[in-house]
Amino acid sequence: MTVSQPRASAPAARVLIAHESTTIREAIRRLVDDGGYCAVTAADGVAALEHLTGAPPDVLVVDVALPKILGHQLCDEVHALGLPTKVILVASVYQRTAYKRRPTSLHGADDYIEQHHIPDSLLSKIARLLPWRAAPKVGPIDPAEAAAIRQAGEGRLKLRYATREEGVQGARRLAALIVADIALYNGDDFVAALERGEPAGQVAADLAAGRALLEQRVPAAIRGERDLIREAVDEFFVLHHREREGRSGA
């Protein structure tokens, strides 16, 4: 009689977590590891891209405002390289009460999650994207982890600096974070508004709210006469078109 051998279990799915906040990145790593997946991390877009072009992960969980290479650009890279990697964009949601709507476009990503919902929703979202994998081990939410993510998210909106130059760089980073969120929630409407040169409707309202937040968070002595939101929008537009032209020329 032939005795069948026990079937080897499939290796744990690999999840790449790309986020600039050490606190949020490590909290997600612990959550993913505890769920039975294998977590790897990256603090910026360049490091994340190295992981993608090395041994591609099963899932990429990426901050929309990731430094050096934005979250939606990494999503573009996943498609351009023909990778099977699923992408979940993390929206910081700089004003949680301002967005009570789904994004109109995910820039090619498979799903998105708002930062404050990571503890209770991320594992189930990963599981839905990997139905052939074993279900994650979802235990009770650790209140301390949830609080750490919330506090770290709020900390991204606080400007800390010792010199004026540090203050300016921090303000520019805050503006980039705000614009990345606005781009996610408005999708193609955001890009179309920039191409027209005159944002209107919801895009204009969100940009105005972003400017108001920046004025609350950044002293006039640091802002000076600069329109930091406009600069962040222009930078986003340049990066978007550079990426699009690179794909069309590939």
C-alpha positions as CSV (number, residue, x, y, z in Angstrom):
1,M,0.0,0.0,0.0
2,T,1.3,3.4,-0.9
3,V,1.4,5.9,2.0
4,S,1.0,9.5,0.9
5,Q,3.5,11.9,2.4
6,P,2.3,14.9,4.3
7,R,2.0,17.9,2.0
8,A,4.5,20.6,2.7
9,S,2.8,23.8,3.8
10,A,3.2,26.8,1.5
11,P,5.6,29.5,2.7
12,A,4.1,32.5,4.4
13,A,3.1,35.3,2.1
14,R,5.6,38.1,2.0
15,V,4.3,41.6,2.8
16,L,6.5,44.7,2.1
17,I,5.6,47.6,4.3
18,A,6.9,50.9,2.9
19,H,6.2,53.9,5.3
20,E,8.4,56.8,6.4
21,S,7.2,56.7,10.1
22,T,9.2,54.3,12.1
23,T,6.4,53.9,14.6
24,I,3.8,53.1,12.0
25,R,6.1,50.9,10.0
26,E,7.0,48.8,13.0
27,A,3.4,48.6,14.3
28,I,2.4,47.3,10.8
29,R,5.3,44.8,10.8
30,R,4.3,43.4,14.2
31,L,0.7,43.2,13.1
32,V,1.6,41.4,9.8
33,D,4.0,39.0,11.5
34,D,1.5,38.1,14.2
35,G,-1.0,37.4,11.5
36,G,1.2,34.7,10.1
37,Y,2.7,36.6,7.2
38,C,6.4,37.4,6.6
39,A,7.0,41.2,6.9
40,V,9.8,43.2,5.3
41,T,10.1,47.0,5.6
42,A,11.3,50.0,3.8
43,A,11.5,53.6,5.0
44,D,11.4,55.3,1.5
45,G,10.6,54.6,-2.1
46,V,14.1,53.8,-3.2
47,A,14.5,51.0,-0.6
48,A,11.0,49.7,-1.5
49,L,11.9,49.6,-5.2
50,E,15.0,47.5,-4.4
51,H,12.7,45.0,-2.7
52,L,10.3,45.0,-5.7
53,T,13.1,44.4,-8.2
54,G,14.7,41.7,-6.0
55,A,12.4,39.1,-4.7
56,P,8.9,40.7,-5.3
57,P,6.6,40.5,-2.3
58,D,3.1,39.1,-2.5
59,V,1.7,42.4,-1.1
60,L,3.0,45.9,-0.9
61,V,1.5,48.1,1.8
62,V,2.7,51.6,0.9
63,D,2.2,55.2,2.2
64,V,0.8,57.4,-0.5
65,A,3.3,60.1,0.6
66,L,6.3,57.9,0.8
67,P,9.6,59.9,0.4
68,K,11.7,59.7,-2.7
69,I,9.2,57.7,-4.7
70,L,5.5,58.2,-4.0
71,G,3.2,55.4,-3.3
72,H,1.3,55.6,-6.6
73,Q,4.6,55.6,-8.5
74,L,5.6,52.4,-6.8
75,C,2.2,51.0,-7.9
76,D,3.1,52.1,-11.4
77,E,6.4,50.2,-11.1
78,V,4.6,47.0,-10.0
79,H,2.5,47.2,-13.2
80,A,5.4,48.2,-15.5
81,L,7.6,45.3,-14.2
82,G,4.7,42.9,-14.6
83,L,4.8,41.8,-11.0
84,P,2.1,39.7,-9.3
85,T,2.4,41.9,-6.2
86,K,-0.9,43.3,-4.9
87,V,-0.8,46.9,-3.7
88,I,-2.6,48.5,-0.7
89,L,-2.2,52.3,-0.5
90,V,-2.1,53.8,3.0
91,A,-3.9,57.2,3.2
92,S,-2.8,59.3,6.1
93,V,-6.0,61.3,5.9
94,Y,-4.7,64.5,7.2
95,Q,-8.2,65.5,8.3
96,R,-10.2,62.4,9.1
97,T,-13.5,64.3,9.1
98,A,-12.9,65.8,5.7
99,Y,-13.0,62.4,3.8
100,K,-16.2,60.5,4.2
101,R,-16.0,59.1,0.6
102,R,-14.1,56.5,-1.2
103,P,-11.2,57.6,-3.4
104,T,-12.4,58.0,-7.0
105,S,-9.2,56.2,-8.3
106,L,-6.6,54.1,-6.6
107,H,-3.9,54.8,-9.2
108,G,-3.8,51.2,-10.2
109,A,-3.6,49.9,-6.6
110,D,-5.8,46.9,-5.5
111,D,-7.1,48.5,-2.3
112,Y,-6.5,51.3,0.1
113,I,-6.7,51.7,3.9
114,E,-6.9,54.8,6.1
115,Q,-4.1,55.0,8.5
116,H,-6.3,54.8,11.7
117,H,-8.0,51.7,10.4
118,I,-4.8,49.7,10.1
119,P,-5.1,47.7,13.4
120,D,-8.6,46.5,12.7
121,S,-8.8,46.2,8.9
122,L,-5.4,45.6,7.3
123,L,-5.1,41.8,7.8
124,S,-8.5,41.2,6.4
125,K,-7.7,43.3,3.3
126,I,-4.4,41.4,2.8
127,A,-6.4,38.1,3.1
128,R,-8.9,39.2,0.5
129,L,-6.1,39.9,-1.9
130,L,-4.5,36.5,-1.3
131,P,-7.4,34.1,-1.2
132,W,-5.2,31.1,-1.9
133,R,-3.3,31.6,1.3
134,A,-4.3,30.5,4.7
135,A,-6.5,32.9,6.6
136,P,-4.6,35.3,8.9
137,K,-4.6,34.8,12.6
138,V,-6.7,37.8,13.6
139,G,-6.7,38.4,17.4
140,P,-8.1,41.2,19.5
141,I,-6.8,44.6,18.6
142,D,-4.0,45.8,20.8
143,P,-5.2,49.2,22.1
144,A,-1.6,50.3,22.7
145,E,-0.7,49.5,19.0
146,A,-3.8,51.4,17.8
147,A,-2.9,54.4,20.0
148,A,0.7,54.3,18.7
149,I,-0.4,54.5,15.1
150,R,-2.9,57.3,15.8
151,Q,-0.3,59.3,17.7
152,A,2.4,58.8,15.0
153,G,-0.1,59.9,12.4
154,E,-0.9,63.0,14.3
155,G,2.8,63.6,14.8
156,R,3.3,63.8,11.1
157,L,1.3,67.0,11.2
158,K,3.4,68.6,13.8
159,L,6.3,70.7,12.8
160,R,9.5,70.2,14.8
161,Y,12.7,72.1,13.9
162,A,15.8,73.6,15.4
163,T,16.7,75.9,12.5
164,R,14.6,77.8,10.0
165,E,15.9,75.5,7.2
166,E,14.7,72.4,9.1
167,G,11.4,74.2,9.5
168,V,11.1,74.9,5.8
169,Q,12.0,71.3,4.9
170,G,9.4,70.0,7.4
171,A,6.8,72.3,6.1
172,R,7.5,71.1,2.5
173,R,7.1,67.5,3.7
174,L,3.8,68.3,5.4
175,A,2.6,70.0,2.2
176,A,3.6,66.9,0.2
177,L,1.7,64.6,2.6
178,I,-1.4,66.7,2.3
179,V,-1.3,66.8,-1.5
180,A,-0.7,63.0,-1.7
181,D,-3.9,62.5,0.2
182,I,-5.8,64.9,-2.0
183,A,-4.5,63.2,-5.1
184,L,-5.7,59.8,-3.8
185,Y,-9.2,60.9,-2.8
186,N,-9.7,62.8,-6.1
187,G,-8.0,60.4,-8.4
188,D,-8.2,61.3,-12.1
189,D,-10.1,64.4,-11.3
190,F,-7.0,65.8,-9.5
191,V,-4.7,65.2,-12.5
192,A,-7.3,66.6,-14.9
193,A,-7.7,69.7,-12.8
194,L,-3.9,70.2,-12.8
195,E,-3.8,69.8,-16.6
196,R,-6.5,72.4,-17.0
197,G,-4.6,74.7,-14.6
198,E,-7.7,75.8,-12.7
199,P,-8.7,73.3,-10.0
200,A,-12.5,73.5,-9.3
201,G,-15.2,71.7,-7.3
202,Q,-14.0,69.1,-4.8
203,V,-10.4,69.4,-5.8
204,A,-10.4,73.2,-5.2
205,A,-12.2,72.7,-1.9
206,D,-9.6,70.0,-0.7
207,L,-6.7,72.2,-1.7
208,A,-8.2,75.1,0.2
209,A,-8.6,72.9,3.3
210,G,-5.0,71.8,2.9
211,R,-3.8,75.4,2.8
212,A,-5.8,76.2,5.9
213,L,-4.3,73.3,7.7
214,L,-0.8,74.3,6.7
215,E,-1.3,77.8,7.9
216,Q,-2.4,76.4,11.3
217,R,0.6,74.1,11.6
218,V,3.4,76.2,10.0
219,P,4.3,79.7,11.4
220,A,4.3,82.6,9.0
221,A,8.1,83.0,9.6
222,I,8.7,79.6,8.1
223,R,6.1,79.8,5.3
224,G,7.2,83.3,4.2
225,E,5.5,84.2,1.0
226,R,5.7,80.7,-0.5
227,D,2.7,78.8,-1.5
228,L,3.9,75.4,-0.2
229,I,0.7,73.6,-1.3
230,R,1.1,74.9,-4.9
231,E,4.8,73.8,-4.8
232,A,3.8,70.3,-3.7
233,V,1.1,70.1,-6.4
234,D,3.6,71.1,-9.0
235,E,6.1,68.5,-7.8
236,F,3.4,65.9,-7.8
237,F,2.4,66.8,-11.4
238,V,6.0,66.6,-12.6
239,L,6.5,63.2,-11.0
240,H,3.2,62.0,-12.4
241,H,4.1,63.0,-15.9
242,R,7.6,61.8,-15.7
243,E,6.4,58.4,-14.6
244,R,3.7,58.3,-17.3
245,E,6.2,59.3,-20.0
246,G,8.7,56.7,-18.7
247,R,6.0,54.0,-19.1
248,S,5.0,55.0,-22.5
249,G,8.6,55.1,-23.7
250,A,9.4,51.7,-22.2
